[in-house]
Amino acid sequence: MPSRRLFLKNSALAMFGVGSAPAWLARALYSKGAPGERKKILIAIFQRGAVDGLNVIVPYSEPAYYSLRPTIAIPRPDGTERTAIDLDGRFGLNPALRSLKPLWDKKQLAIIEAVGSPDPTRSHFDAQDYMESGTPGVKATYDGWLNRALRPEKGQSPIRAISISPDLPRTLRGKNEAVSVANINDFRVKDPPLAAAFESMYDTSADQVLNGTGRETFNAIKIMQSIQKAPNAAANPKYPGGRLGQNLQQIARIIRANVGLEVAFTDVGGWDTHVNEAGPQAHVGQLANLLRDFGDALAAFSNDMGDRMADITIVTMSEFGRTAKENGNRGTDHGHANVMFVLGGGVRGGKVYGDWPGLEQEQLYDGRDLNITTDFRTVLSEIVMKQMGNDEMATVFPGFEMAPYRGILTG
């Protein structure tokens, strides 16, 4: 018989269609593991819209950077708040990312330059799909790399994989169970008497599928409500008010609840800066505002987690970079190579990884973009193996011949 599934939507209980029974819901009560047990956790953050990596990590030692961007380039470091923050004598942080410098100094932040997807598409939709599926150029892949990276385990937590988003993202779709929650505070039933009536009906039903589905659903509600009621004793509750900060704060609450979380996903949009990327001065404007919120959110999460960061790795990515040359609207257009961040206690940070290809005309991809020297799957492969303990790369990234480790993570 086809089983029924229950969805919680708009804070109300509703019966929906047919599909797979949410077996992940029931197991949560019994899969928290031993008291005090701490799992390694991977958090993936997608910057949707193609962030301008050249103005995120500034190649200030490249004269071509300034000739290509006469009005939006970030000034060379001089110690003031309006210039790039020196990292290694070649690259500098955008000054809006000042809150991340302490993580760099503690060697908990690594940067990978000239990284991206080898597929040449400049379509946001296709490029995001390829990066989330982990199969560049292949549209037929039905599941995502982050779902495939989860190892089948007995007694696993039903919320081992969660996305803080209205819908389950491409990267978490697949045979392994995952759940998306727009806001953990909304995961509840508004009408308790009605909910009790439904629960009683399912308990007494002779239909085993219906009985099991209902019981599992209500068990899940109780679990999520227990997280809601738990004290939110954040070490640093001052998250920025933007979407990313609020989503990371929710992930932090789930981690503190010790319910077996292994991977979490969230995203943040607005990075498609064709027009007015920078203001009259390059350190302010659209991109600076986005980066300030982005960096403050990551820093707040790291401070909040404290010593738990020893078990947590965060990786950030965007579908492609932007043109090396600014356009006529003080912005940039769709490009190729980009930058990735990896943060965490097990990160060999304080270093810019990747082979820098240069920005001279003959070094650019198609004569207009930063060239890719590191496939994004090389970075993710190392993280999957070392953070998630899964070395089945032929399954996680089918068709990819993995390059040697970059050594970004310890272990």
Disulfide bonds with the S-S distance in Angstrom:
none
